[in-house]
C-alpha cells in the first residue's frame, strides 16, 4: 500500500473493520516511513456476477461506477463532499448484494440511490428522481416536490424507501 503523504510503500494495519453488508473492509493504516495515518478500503469480489434488469428487459452486469456517475450528475455543483457520494455508492452496493444473489431491477437501485440522496441533499434528490422516474410533465415534478415537502425530515442513516434496512 502506498502512503498518500510521502508515497513510500509499506504500512501496517492499525484497525480493520468489515462493513455492515460484508462487501468491503475498512482498514486504518500507518506508514512505516513517515508515520502518517490513512484509511484504505478493500472490496470483496463476489464470484457470481449480479445482473441488473433494465426497464426494457435487457440485462447488464452490475457496475457501481454507473451509480457514481448518476450521483455525480445529480449533485452537479451542489456542496456535497465526494466522500459522501462514494459512501452512497458503497451503501447501495452492499444493500443490493445483501438482498439479491443473481438479478436486481434497475428501478430498485434507483430507489435506493434516491432515498440516500434525499437524506443528503433535496435538490440532488429531485435531479436524480427526474431521471429515474422519467417525468412526463411539469406536474410530475411538482408532485414530487410536494411529496418531498410533506415528508417528515429523514432520520440520519435511514433510507425511508427501505426502512427495514
Secondary structure, DSSP 4 states (H G I P E B T S, - for coil): -B-TTT--B-EEEEEEEE-TTSSEEEEEEEETTT--EEEEEEEPPPSSPPEEE-TTS-EEE--HHHHHHHHHHHHTTSS--HHHHHHHHHHHHHHHHHH-SSEEEHHHHHHHHHHHHHHH-HHHHHHHHHHHTT--SHHHHHHHHHHHHHSPPPPTT--GGGTT-
